[in-house]
Amino acid sequence: MGWGRRARRTSRRVWAVLAAGTLAAGLLAACSGKDQVPSIGYAVDALPATYNGGSTLGVSGGAAALFPRVLTGFFYTGPDGQPIADTDYGTAKQVPGDSQTIQYRLNPDGVYSDGVPTSCDDMVLEWAARSGRFTRPGGAPMFDAASTAGYADIERVDCQPGAKSATVTFRPERHFLAWQTLFTASDLMPAHVAAQAAGVPDVVKAVQSGDQAVLEKLAQFWNTGWDLKQGTADPKVFPSSGPYRIESVGDTDGIVLVKNERWWGNSARTARIVLLPKNIDLRKKLADKAVAVVDIGAGSVKDLSLSGFSAQQVPSRGAEQLVLATSGVFGSADARRGFALCLPRQSLYDRFGHPGFDVKSGLGSGTLNSRIVQPDSLYYPIVTNAAEKYRNGDAAAAGQSRALGANPTVRIGYLAPDDRRAQTVATIADACKAAGITVVDAGAPDFTPTELGDKVDAVLGGTAGAPGPSGSSTGVGATVSLHSGQGLNFGHYSNGRYDSLTDQLAADDFSADVLSADTEAENLLWTDMPSVPLFATPRTVAFGAGLLNGIVSPTKAGAGWNMDRWVLQR
């Protein structure tokens, strides 16, 4: 089982800009007489709960936007949402053979900040956690993985314990187009830490033997052992494989990253980065001049002043959407369709979907009419016909839906405070009132998408319900969030035909097949209505005066994708 997208983008523009920025930084430092500031504040509307970016909690908490230069991998997400090879960590290449096979070679100099060398043991642990093959009695997965996309298609990872190379072989009947989304930054966790905590002498042998008791111990730590708590981050538990390492975690001071002196690549340009997540008082931090980079949902902070910043409003690869429960008031597809009928999607886009920008085509150019095909895809105009019925809202038709029951109440949850999302819920409430549907704003400062179906009936968020940065050009997260049995499938939607279609799309890039599968899948989703796409989530990205090498990245990686290149001069 696996998912992928056909988007392929070049990274030449990115590196040209970075090269120019690096040169400019050198010239400015030499000529301007300005001093470099030793610490940079980075405000981003993620709410981290764990270091483990491959877990459900890690993805929903925005680990990909916080730790891409702390935990590195063979690839990372670039500013256009594309996978970019990180040759500092190692190399990966597809080799000929009857089965899809990838040869990985880790950098011989690679070492964690605690002095333990990086090795293929980390890959074996990642595969074990993300493959879905290790379950408890009754069938529940041992590891709380966000998704098994691609990893479930792997037959084996050939690795000698402690070695600097590995061969990954996929099952003969499977092929995963988006293989560059595997073993990536913020996902690859230090296997030696899990092994020590679980009392397991050899992770590789434990996985190869399939010992249930031993794997359960590893899974317990993988699921919760890297949870972030206030105080100094134990370097033995939170070692880094990147240019920065975590020094401390605090409620008011954010997460402090400092240079990793054991990093074997180019040294970070700034000694200290302070990650300021969603629960930090952004206005106060701005007033204190403690912020130089801002990456938040457009309009999410009311009356926010970014005086002195170079700010851009941009559409992102994240899909602003309502993810619906498949239980309670939304226990039937008829009920979900009835609710979708009262949603004024066009009005929502007009009011909230393109603040400060007006694009004619592609991302951000109109209501979002697909969940799995991106608006700048050639297939998008062809596969979105089924969405037209749900463009403007039809309260009368929604009111006639008996499946919703008498005087239904729909609770919409999101991570608060968020002014744009609060206004979105209020607009929906006004529109649906005429249909006899009561919409309740259930936004909360501690909200998580896992509350769907229990405390709330719908989640308002980005791709896979993420509160902050989301989306990529590969679209794996969008597709997997509706696939049966996945951690990111918070609504617990299940349709075997959708699963088959997306499994096919993961392996087949022949245009006629892709168009046919995309069209059928999207028609099916508009019938089953597990979610309602609204528009491409608009983002506000701002760089303070004197900040060099800042590059907008409206993706799950956020503006921090290249934070180790940032320089602030004043």
C-alpha positions as CSV (number, residue, x, y, z in Angstrom):
1,M,0.0,0.0,0.0
2,G,1.4,3.4,-0.8
3,W,0.6,6.8,-2.3
4,G,2.4,9.3,-4.5
5,R,1.9,12.2,-6.8
6,R,3.2,13.0,-10.2
7,A,4.5,16.5,-9.4
8,R,8.2,16.8,-10.3
9,R,10.0,20.1,-9.8
10,T,13.6,21.3,-10.3
11,S,15.5,22.8,-7.4
12,R,17.8,24.9,-9.5
13,R,15.9,28.1,-8.8
14,V,16.2,27.4,-5.0
15,W,19.9,26.9,-5.1
16,A,20.5,29.9,-7.3
17,V,18.6,32.1,-4.8
18,L,20.5,30.5,-1.9
19,A,23.8,31.0,-3.7
20,A,23.0,34.6,-4.4
21,G,21.8,35.1,-0.8
22,T,25.0,33.6,0.6
23,L,27.1,35.9,-1.6
24,A,25.0,38.9,-0.6
25,A,25.5,38.0,3.0
26,G,29.2,38.1,2.6
27,L,29.2,41.3,0.8
28,L,26.9,43.0,3.2
29,A,28.9,41.8,6.2
30,A,32.0,43.3,4.6
31,C,30.6,46.5,3.4
32,S,27.6,47.5,5.5
33,G,29.4,47.6,8.9
34,K,26.4,46.0,10.5
35,D,26.7,43.4,13.3
36,Q,25.3,39.9,13.0
37,V,22.6,39.2,15.6
38,P,23.5,35.9,17.4
39,S,19.8,34.8,17.9
40,I,16.8,34.7,15.5
41,G,13.2,34.3,16.7
42,Y,11.0,32.2,14.3
43,A,7.3,32.4,14.9
44,V,5.2,29.6,13.3
45,D,1.7,28.5,14.1
46,A,2.5,24.9,14.8
47,L,2.0,23.4,18.3
48,P,4.7,20.8,18.8
49,A,4.1,18.0,21.2
50,T,6.8,15.5,20.1
51,Y,10.2,15.3,18.5
52,N,9.1,12.4,16.5
53,G,7.9,13.7,13.1
54,G,6.8,10.4,11.8
55,S,4.1,9.9,14.5
56,T,0.6,11.0,14.2
57,L,1.2,13.6,17.0
58,G,4.4,14.7,15.2
59,V,2.7,15.5,11.9
60,S,-0.4,17.2,13.5
61,G,2.0,19.2,15.7
62,G,4.0,20.5,12.8
63,A,7.4,18.8,13.5
64,A,8.2,19.1,9.8
65,A,8.2,22.9,10.1
66,L,10.2,22.9,13.4
67,F,12.9,20.3,13.1
68,P,14.0,19.9,9.5
69,R,17.5,21.1,10.3
70,V,17.6,19.3,13.6
71,L,16.8,15.8,12.4
72,T,18.0,15.4,8.9
73,G,17.4,12.6,6.3
74,F,18.1,11.6,2.7
75,F,15.6,14.3,1.5
76,Y,13.9,17.3,2.9
77,T,10.9,19.4,1.7
78,G,11.9,22.4,-0.4
79,P,10.1,25.7,-0.8
80,D,8.0,24.5,-3.7
81,G,7.0,21.4,-1.7
82,Q,9.3,19.1,-3.6
83,P,11.7,16.6,-2.1
84,I,15.3,17.8,-2.3
85,A,18.3,15.4,-1.8
86,D,20.4,16.2,1.3
87,T,23.8,14.8,0.4
88,D,25.2,15.9,3.7
89,Y,23.2,13.1,5.3
90,G,23.7,10.6,2.5
91,T,22.8,9.5,-1.0
92,A,19.9,7.4,-2.4
93,K,19.5,6.1,-5.9
94,Q,17.2,3.7,-7.6
95,V,19.0,0.7,-9.1
96,P,17.8,-1.6,-11.9
97,G,16.1,-4.9,-10.9
98,D,13.0,-6.9,-11.1
99,S,11.7,-5.3,-7.9
100,Q,12.0,-1.6,-7.1
101,T,15.3,-1.3,-5.2
102,I,16.9,1.8,-3.6
103,Q,20.5,1.9,-2.5
104,Y,21.2,4.2,0.4
105,R,24.6,5.3,1.6
106,L,25.0,7.4,4.7
107,N,27.8,10.0,5.0
108,P,30.7,8.3,6.7
109,D,31.2,11.4,8.8
110,G,27.6,11.4,10.0
111,V,27.3,11.4,13.8
112,Y,24.6,12.4,16.3
113,S,25.2,15.2,18.7
114,D,25.7,12.6,21.5
115,G,28.6,11.1,19.6
116,V,26.9,8.0,18.3
117,P,27.3,7.6,14.5
118,T,24.3,7.6,12.2
119,S,23.6,4.2,10.8
120,C,21.1,2.1,8.8
121,D,19.7,1.1,12.2
122,D,17.8,4.3,12.1
123,M,16.2,3.3,8.8
124,V,15.3,-0.1,10.1
125,L,13.5,1.5,13.1
126,E,11.7,3.9,10.8
127,W,10.6,1.1,8.5
128,A,9.4,-1.0,11.4
129,A,7.4,1.9,12.8
130,R,5.9,3.0,9.5
131,S,5.3,-0.3,7.7
132,G,2.1,-1.2,9.6
133,R,3.2,-4.9,9.7
134,F,3.7,-5.0,13.5
135,T,0.4,-5.2,15.3
136,R,-0.9,-6.1,18.7
137,P,-3.3,-9.0,19.4
138,G,-6.5,-7.9,17.7
139,G,-4.8,-6.2,14.9
140,A,-4.2,-2.7,16.3
141,P,-0.8,-1.2,15.1
142,M,2.0,-1.2,17.7
143,F,3.4,2.1,16.4
144,D,1.3,5.2,16.2
145,A,2.5,6.1,12.7
146,A,1.0,9.1,10.9
147,S,1.0,7.0,7.7
148,T,2.4,3.9,6.2
149,A,2.7,5.4,2.7
150,G,5.5,3.7,0.8
151,Y,6.9,2.0,3.9
152,A,4.2,-0.6,3.7
153,D,5.3,-1.4,0.2
154,I,8.9,-2.3,1.3
155,E,9.6,-6.0,1.6
156,R,12.9,-5.7,3.5
157,V,15.6,-3.3,4.5
158,D,19.0,-5.0,4.2
159,C,21.2,-3.5,6.9
160,Q,24.1,-4.8,9.0
161,P,23.8,-3.3,12.5
162,G,25.8,-0.1,12.7
163,A,26.6,0.0,8.9
164,K,26.6,3.1,6.8
165,S,24.7,1.6,3.9
166,A,21.4,-0.2,3.3
167,T,19.4,-1.7,0.4
168,V,15.7,-1.2,0.4
169,T,13.7,-3.6,-1.7
170,F,10.0,-3.2,-2.4
171,R,7.6,-6.0,-2.8
172,P,7.6,-7.5,-6.3
173,E,4.0,-6.5,-7.0
174,R,4.5,-2.9,-5.7
175,H,6.1,0.3,-7.0
176,F,6.2,3.6,-5.1
177,L,6.7,6.6,-7.3
178,A,7.2,9.0,-4.4
179,W,10.1,7.0,-2.9
180,Q,11.9,10.3,-2.2
181,T,9.4,11.0,0.6
182,L,10.8,8.1,2.6
183,F,13.6,8.3,5.3
184,T,13.4,12.1,5.2
185,A,14.2,15.0,7.5
186,S,12.2,15.2,10.8
187,D,11.2,11.6,10.4
188,L,14.4,9.5,10.8
189,M,14.7,9.0,14.6
190,P,17.8,7.9,16.5
191,A,17.5,4.1,16.9
192,H,20.1,3.9,19.5
193,V,18.1,6.1,21.9
194,A,15.0,3.9,21.5
195,A,17.1,0.8,21.9
196,Q,18.7,2.0,25.1
197,A,15.3,3.1,26.6
198,A,13.6,-0.1,25.7
199,G,16.5,-2.3,26.8
200,V,17.0,-3.7,23.4
201,P,20.6,-4.5,22.5
202,D,20.1,-4.6,18.7
203,V,17.2,-2.9,16.9
204,V,18.1,-4.5,13.6
205,K,18.0,-8.0,14.9
206,A,14.9,-7.3,16.9
207,V,13.0,-6.2,13.8
208,Q,14.3,-9.0,11.7
209,S,13.3,-11.6,14.3
210,G,9.9,-10.1,14.7
211,D,10.0,-10.7,18.5
212,Q,6.6,-9.4,19.7
213,A,7.7,-8.6,23.2
214,V,10.8,-6.7,22.1
215,L,9.0,-4.8,19.4
216,E,6.3,-3.8,21.9
217,K,9.0,-2.2,24.0
218,L,10.4,-0.3,21.1
219,A,7.0,0.8,20.0
220,Q,6.2,2.1,23.5
221,F,9.2,4.4,23.4
222,W,8.7,5.4,19.7
223,N,5.1,6.5,20.5
224,T,5.8,8.6,23.6
225,G,9.5,8.6,24.5
226,W,10.2,11.7,22.5
227,D,7.3,13.8,23.8
228,L,8.4,17.4,24.4
229,K,8.2,18.6,28.0
230,Q,9.2,21.9,29.7
231,G,12.8,22.2,30.7
232,T,16.2,21.2,29.3
233,A,16.0,18.7,26.6
234,D,18.1,15.7,27.7
235,P,20.8,15.4,25.0
236,K,20.8,11.6,25.5
237,V,17.1,11.4,24.5
238,F,17.0,14.3,21.9
239,P,20.2,14.0,20.0
240,S,20.5,15.9,16.7
241,S,21.7,14.8,13.3
242,G,21.6,18.3,11.8
243,P,23.2,21.7,12.1
244,Y,21.0,22.6,15.1
245,R,20.1,20.7,18.3
246,I,17.4,21.3,20.9
247,E,18.7,23.0,24.0
248,S,15.4,23.7,25.9
249,V,11.7,23.7,25.7
250,G,9.5,26.3,27.4
251,D,6.0,27.6,27.5
252,T,6.9,31.3,27.3
253,D,10.4,31.1,25.7
254,G,9.6,28.6,23.0
255,I,12.0,25.9,21.8
256,V,15.6,27.0,21.8
257,L,17.9,25.5,19.1
258,V,21.6,26.0,19.3
259,K,24.4,25.0,16.9
260,N,25.2,21.3,16.9
261,E,29.0,21.3,17.2
262,R,29.2,17.7,15.9
263,W,27.4,18.6,12.6
264,W,29.6,17.5,9.8
265,G,28.2,19.7,7.1
266,N,28.3,23.5,6.6
267,S,28.0,25.1,10.0
268,A,24.8,27.0,10.8
269,R,25.2,30.7,10.0
270,T,23.4,31.8,13.3
271,A,24.3,30.4,16.7
272,R,20.8,30.3,18.1
273,I,17.2,29.9,16.7
274,V,14.2,30.3,19.0
275,L,11.1,28.5,17.7
276,L,8.0,30.4,18.8
277,P,5.0,28.1,18.3
278,K,1.3,28.9,18.3
279,N,0.8,29.2,22.0
280,I,3.4,32.0,22.3
281,D,2.1,35.6,22.6
282,L,3.2,36.7,19.1
283,R,2.2,40.4,19.6
284,K,4.4,40.6,22.7
285,K,7.3,38.9,21.1
286,L,7.1,41.3,18.1
287,A,6.9,44.3,20.5
288,D,10.0,43.0,22.3
289,K,11.8,42.7,18.9
290,A,12.3,39.0,19.6
291,V,11.0,37.8,16.2
292,A,12.7,38.1,12.8
293,V,10.7,35.4,10.9
294,V,6.9,35.0,10.9
295,D,5.1,32.1,9.2
296,I,1.4,31.9,10.2
297,G,-2.0,31.5,8.6
298,A,-3.1,34.7,6.9
299,G,-5.5,36.6,9.1
300,S,-5.1,34.2,12.0
301,V,-3.9,36.9,14.4
302,K,-6.3,39.8,14.5
303,D,-4.9,43.3,13.9
304,L,-1.3,42.0,13.7
305,S,1.2,44.7,12.8
306,L,4.3,43.6,10.9
307,S,5.8,47.0,10.6
308,G,9.5,46.7,9.7
309,F,9.0,43.3,8.1
310,S,8.9,42.3,4.4
311,A,5.6,40.4,4.4
312,Q,3.9,38.3,1.7
313,Q,0.5,36.7,1.6
314,V,0.7,33.5,-0.4
315,P,-1.5,30.5,-1.2
316,S,0.0,27.3,0.2
317,R,0.0,23.7,-0.8
318,G,-2.1,23.0,2.3
319,A,-5.9,22.5,1.7
320,E,-8.1,24.6,4.0
321,Q,-10.9,22.1,4.6
322,L,-13.4,20.7,7.0
323,V,-12.6,17.1,7.9
324,L,-15.8,15.4,8.9
325,A,-16.4,12.6,11.4
326,T,-18.0,9.4,10.1
327,S,-20.0,8.9,13.3
328,G,-22.5,10.8,15.4
329,V,-24.4,13.4,13.4
330,F,-22.2,12.6,10.4
331,G,-22.7,8.8,10.7
332,S,-24.0,8.6,7.1
333,A,-22.8,9.9,3.7
334,D,-26.3,11.4,3.3
335,A,-25.8,13.5,6.4
336,R,-22.4,14.7,5.4
337,R,-23.6,15.7,1.9
338,G,-26.6,17.5,3.5
339,F,-24.2,19.6,5.6
340,A,-21.9,20.2,2.6
341,L,-24.9,21.6,0.8
342,C,-25.3,24.5,3.2
343,L,-21.6,25.5,3.0
344,P,-21.1,28.8,1.0
345,R,-17.7,27.7,-0.4
346,Q,-17.5,30.5,-3.0
347,S,-18.3,33.1,-0.3
348,L,-15.7,31.6,2.0
349,Y,-13.1,31.8,-0.7
350,D,-14.1,35.3,-1.6
351,R,-13.8,36.5,2.1
352,F,-10.9,34.4,3.4
353,G,-9.2,32.5,0.6
354,H,-7.1,35.1,-1.1
355,P,-6.1,38.0,1.2
356,G,-3.6,40.3,-0.4
357,F,-3.2,38.3,-3.6
358,D,-5.2,37.7,-6.7
359,V,-3.9,34.9,-8.9
360,K,-5.6,33.8,-12.2
361,S,-4.8,30.1,-12.2
362,G,-3.3,27.4,-10.0
363,L,-2.9,27.6,-6.2
364,G,-5.2,30.2,-4.6
365,S,-7.1,31.1,-7.8
366,G,-10.6,29.9,-6.6
367,T,-12.4,27.5,-4.4
368,L,-10.6,24.2,-3.9
369,N,-12.5,21.6,-5.8
370,S,-10.4,18.5,-5.2
371,R,-8.8,16.8,-2.2
372,I,-6.1,14.8,-4.0
373,V,-5.3,16.7,-7.2
374,Q,-3.6,20.1,-6.8
375,P,-4.9,23.2,-8.6
376,D,-1.8,23.6,-10.6
377,S,-2.0,20.1,-12.0
378,L,-3.0,19.6,-15.6
379,Y,-5.6,17.1,-14.4
380,Y,-7.3,19.5,-12.0
381,P,-9.8,21.2,-14.4
382,I,-11.0,17.8,-15.6
383,V,-11.5,15.9,-12.3
384,T,-13.4,18.6,-10.4
385,N,-16.9,18.7,-12.1
386,A,-18.6,17.0,-9.1
387,A,-17.7,19.9,-6.9
388,E,-19.9,22.4,-8.7
389,K,-23.1,21.3,-6.9
390,Y,-21.5,22.4,-3.7
391,R,-20.1,25.8,-4.7
392,N,-22.5,28.4,-3.4
393,G,-24.5,26.7,-0.7
394,D,-28.1,25.7,-0.8
395,A,-29.7,26.0,2.6
396,A,-33.1,24.8,1.3
397,A,-31.7,21.6,-0.1
398,A,-29.6,21.1,3.1
399,G,-32.7,21.6,5.2
400,Q,-34.4,18.8,3.3
401,S,-31.7,16.3,4.3
402,R,-33.5,14.0,6.7
403,A,-30.3,12.1,7.4
404,L,-29.1,14.9,9.7
405,G,-32.1,14.4,12.0
406,A,-34.1,17.1,13.6
407,N,-32.4,20.3,14.7
408,P,-28.8,18.9,14.3
409,T,-25.8,20.5,16.0
410,V,-22.4,20.5,14.3
411,R,-19.3,21.2,16.5
412,I,-16.4,22.6,14.5
413,G,-13.0,22.4,16.2
414,Y,-9.7,24.1,15.4
415,L,-6.6,25.3,17.2
416,A,-7.4,28.6,18.8
417,P,-7.0,31.5,18.8
418,D,-7.3,31.9,15.1
419,D,-9.3,34.9,13.9
420,R,-9.7,33.8,10.3
421,R,-10.9,30.3,11.3
422,A,-13.2,31.8,13.9
423,Q,-14.8,34.0,11.2
424,T,-15.0,31.1,8.9
425,V,-17.0,29.1,11.5
426,A,-19.2,32.1,12.1
427,T,-19.9,32.5,8.4
428,I,-20.8,28.8,8.1
429,A,-23.0,29.1,11.1
430,D,-25.0,32.0,9.5
431,A,-25.3,30.1,6.3
432,C,-26.4,26.8,7.8
433,K,-28.9,28.4,10.3
434,A,-31.4,28.7,7.4
435,A,-31.2,25.0,7.0
436,G,-32.0,24.3,10.7
437,I,-28.4,23.3,11.4
438,T,-26.8,24.8,14.5
439,V,-23.0,25.2,14.1
440,V,-21.0,25.6,17.3
441,D,-17.5,27.1,17.4
442,A,-15.5,24.5,19.3
443,G,-12.0,26.0,18.7
444,A,-9.7,25.6,21.7
445,P,-6.0,26.4,22.6
446,D,-5.3,22.7,23.2
447,F,-7.3,21.3,20.3
448,T,-6.0,18.4,18.4
449,P,-7.5,16.6,15.3
450,T,-7.7,13.4,17.4
451,E,-10.8,14.9,19.1
452,L,-12.8,14.4,15.8
453,G,-15.8,12.1,16.4
454,D,-15.6,12.6,20.2
455,K,-15.5,16.2,21.2
456,V,-16.2,17.7,17.7
457,D,-18.0,16.7,14.5
458,A,-15.6,18.5,12.1
459,V,-12.1,19.8,12.1
460,L,-11.2,23.0,10.4
461,G,-7.6,23.0,9.4
462,G,-5.1,22.4,6.6
463,T,-4.1,19.1,4.9
464,A,-4.8,16.2,7.3
465,G,-6.3,18.7,9.8
466,A,-2.9,20.4,10.5
467,P,-3.3,23.7,12.3
468,G,-0.2,25.3,10.8
469,P,2.0,24.7,7.8
470,S,0.9,21.8,5.6
471,G,1.0,20.3,2.1
472,S,3.6,19.3,-0.4
473,S,3.9,18.9,-4.1
474,T,3.9,15.1,-3.8
475,G,0.4,15.2,-2.2
476,V,1.1,12.1,-0.1
477,G,-0.3,13.6,3.1
478,A,-3.6,14.7,1.4
479,T,-4.1,11.2,-0.1
480,V,-3.2,9.2,2.9
481,S,-5.4,11.2,5.2
482,L,-8.5,9.6,3.6
483,H,-7.0,6.1,3.3
484,S,-8.3,3.3,5.5
485,G,-6.4,2.6,8.7
486,Q,-4.0,5.6,8.5
487,G,-3.0,7.6,11.6
488,L,-3.8,10.9,9.8
489,N,-7.3,9.6,8.9
490,F,-8.9,11.3,11.9
491,G,-12.4,10.9,10.6
492,H,-11.9,7.1,10.2
493,Y,-13.3,7.2,6.7
494,S,-13.0,3.9,4.8
495,N,-13.8,3.0,1.2
496,G,-12.1,0.0,-0.4
497,R,-12.5,1.4,-3.9
498,Y,-10.8,4.7,-2.9
499,D,-8.0,2.7,-1.3
500,S,-7.5,0.7,-4.5
501,L,-7.5,3.8,-6.7
502,T,-4.9,5.6,-4.6
503,D,-2.8,2.5,-4.4
504,Q,-2.8,2.5,-8.2
505,L,-1.9,6.2,-8.4
506,A,1.1,5.5,-6.1
507,A,2.6,3.3,-8.7
508,D,1.3,4.4,-12.1
509,D,2.2,7.7,-13.8
510,F,0.7,6.9,-17.2
511,S,-1.4,10.0,-18.0
512,A,-4.5,8.2,-19.2
513,D,-4.5,5.9,-16.1
514,V,-3.9,8.8,-13.8
515,L,-6.7,10.9,-15.2
516,S,-9.1,8.0,-15.0
517,A,-8.2,7.1,-11.4
518,D,-8.2,10.7,-10.2
519,T,-11.6,11.4,-11.7
520,E,-13.2,8.3,-10.2
521,A,-11.6,8.9,-6.8
522,E,-12.7,12.5,-6.7
523,N,-16.2,11.7,-7.8
524,L,-16.3,9.0,-5.1
525,L,-15.2,11.5,-2.4
526,W,-17.8,14.1,-3.4
527,T,-20.4,11.3,-3.0
528,D,-19.1,10.0,0.4
529,M,-18.0,13.5,1.6
530,P,-15.4,12.6,4.3
531,S,-14.2,16.1,4.0
532,V,-15.1,19.4,2.3
533,P,-12.3,21.3,0.6
534,L,-12.6,25.1,0.8
535,F,-9.5,26.8,-0.6
536,A,-5.7,26.7,-0.6
537,T,-4.8,27.8,2.9
538,P,-3.4,31.4,2.7
539,R,-0.2,32.0,4.6
540,T,1.5,35.2,5.8
541,V,5.3,34.9,5.6
542,A,7.4,37.8,6.8
543,F,11.1,38.5,7.2
544,G,12.4,41.3,9.4
545,A,14.7,44.0,8.2
546,G,18.3,42.7,8.0
547,L,17.2,39.0,7.6
548,L,19.2,37.4,4.9
549,N,18.5,34.1,3.0
550,G,14.8,33.9,4.0
551,I,12.9,32.1,1.3
552,V,9.1,31.7,1.4
553,S,8.0,28.0,1.7
554,P,4.2,27.7,1.8
555,T,4.4,24.0,2.5
556,K,4.5,21.6,5.5
557,A,8.2,22.6,6.0
558,G,7.4,26.3,6.4
559,A,9.9,29.1,6.2
560,G,12.3,27.2,8.5
561,W,13.2,24.8,5.8
562,N,16.6,26.5,5.4
563,M,17.0,28.1,8.9
564,D,20.6,27.1,9.1
565,R,21.4,29.7,6.3
566,W,19.6,32.6,8.0
567,V,21.7,35.6,9.0
568,L,20.2,38.7,10.8
569,Q,22.2,41.9,10.6
570,R,21.5,45.1,12.5
